[in-house]
Amino acid sequence: MMTILFIAIIIIALLLRQRIVVILGIVAGWCYIVWGDGDLSYVVLDLWAAADQEVLLSIPLFILAGNIMSQGSIAERLITMMRVATAPIPGGLAIATILSCAFFAAISGSSTVTLIAVGSIMYPALIKAGYSKQFALGSLCAAGTLGIIVPPSIPLILYGVMTQTSIADLFKAGIGPAVMLTVLLGLYALIKNMKVERGEIHFSEIITVTKKGVFALFMPLLILGGIYSGLFTATESAAVAVFYAVIIEVFIHKEMNFEDLQNVIIETATMLGSLIPLLMMALSINTFLAYEHVPHLLVEIIQNNITNQTSFLLLTMFGMLVVGCFVDIGSAILILAPLLAPLAVAQNVDLTHFGVMMIVNLELGYLTPPLGLNLIVAMGVFKEDFWVIAKAVLPFLTLMFFGLLVVTFWPALSLFLI
Amino acid sequence: MEKARNFVEQIYKFERAIAILAFSVMTLVIIADVIIRKVAGVGIAGATRIAVYAMIVTALISFGLASHNGRHLRPKFTDRLLPESWNLQITSIQESVHALFCLVFAVVSLSVVYDTYLLEETSRMLRIVIWPMQSVIPLAFFVGFVRHSLYALYPEIRPGNNNDVAAGSEKIQ
């Protein structure tokens, strides 16, 4: 009876358009009051314990570094570099689009920022160069999603916090799938645009544009190189990224002043104000579930019904594809990761690999109606109809689904650097 | 209504100032710690703790910034299930429920912080009492209660295009 009432309250909260933080607060309160010891103060103690973790420091720092680097003309510099470098290749401009998105994503850490920054420059350029509208829209939306898998990725950090998995390992594990997806999209761009006119390569031009864009290119190398070599932890690399971003944007590119820096801090803080309370509520529910042995019970139920790893991975994959259509990636990770992680361990799936698989899975949700975030953003940026964009991403979605299968069933692709 | 709008603006300015200060402390302390540790081999004692407390203050004070800018995440897939003509009433209920949620958590967290104060709970690394840092929890929820109550009474002062998932989640990726 209480369970039915609980579900009814959640449905009513959704119908009344409650924010996720309120819904999670209701769930946490219900768990402790109705199913627990009847004391709401445990939720507050859990909230404090959830926030009081050093590992969380990497989240604001990486977001700040990305926001600082996204303020100036980094996108333009990267695009110019990629355009010059890929000019003699068939479909060069299309490949430049994919590569620009991948590199910009590694700097900004955001899919939609990548889509807006690269798309606003590359969309008119692609159309002018004779590429089809459908290809231009699809490639930008799809390559824009690389932001969530290319390290540093906030969803990977969230997954690490929720499942106690090493964030440095998750970053390393994200490299293989990110490169594979970039190559897949790049190859498609090459094959699809073989007949588009090629440009010429000028080495003097390459040197000039490299000089302008080299500082931006060095950022991901600094972060990943530092983590991979063992020189930095994830939090340390985030601090170094902020320091580097300020030096580059304020003193070298000279595209940011003190007032801009204040605005970037406020933008980042606003983002934190939406994300961290959500994380605190989710961790409070997670603590309650662990205390009540719910993950253990789930593992028992699943093990009785699913007998092998392949069935578990396929079921999880399709489940998350459906979730990705309706729920944003942050909420999906906060709610699902702690529930699915023990099941994955029980099926002998490496938690780092499972995390990367989960992120790539939910990445597809950015391209699927009705709530595909990149589709919605693209509507505004490119002034196109939702369904025109949704159709344009279909070939890319198929490719990325193939990529997801590879990531899911070839763990070595994610784990070879660990 | 103008008084309510001005009041909310004043709260926002206060939150903004605290958020910038706390965020700057967090960032500068952690950067200084990393640089000194890499150069001298020994970091600043307690730097990470200070940064964590500054982050908690930033995040909870910014709970209000997210409300002010309409950036709290909200699932939208049920939006069309109720008639559009009910929107005004739904908005009022939405904000009232949010205000009530904040009030409940403000009261409960105040009692938790009071217990911490009585127990003189301290941070082992910094050897300071932690209740001043914990106080940001009831403060954030209480300000949330005031703000969302005003939004419920005067829906016109709510931020535009409020609270859809697209607006809030774009940087999570």
Interface residues (C-beta under 8 A of the other chain):
Chain A: A13 L14 L15 L16 R17 Q18 R19 I20 V21 V22 G25 I26 G29 L40 S41 V43 V44 L45 L47 W48 A51 D52 Q53 E54 L56 L57 P60 L61 I63 L64 G66 N67 G109 S110 S111 T112 V113 T145 G147 I148 S153 I154 P155 L158 F232 T235 E236 A239 V240 V242 F243 Q262 I265 I266 T268 A269 T270 M271 L272 G273 S274 L275 I276 P277 L278 F326 V327 D328 I329 G330 S331 Y366 P370 L371 L373 I376 V377
Chain B: R16 A19 I20 F23 S24 M26 T27 I30 I31 D33 V34 I35 T48 A51 V52 M55 I56 T58 A59 L60 I61 S62 F63 G64 L65 A66 S67 N69 R71 H72 L73 R74 P75 K76 F77 T78 D79 L81 L82 I90 T91 I93 Q94 V97 H98 F101 V104 F105 V108 S109 S111 V112 D115 Q134 I137 N163 V165 A166 G168 S169 E170 K171 I172 Q173
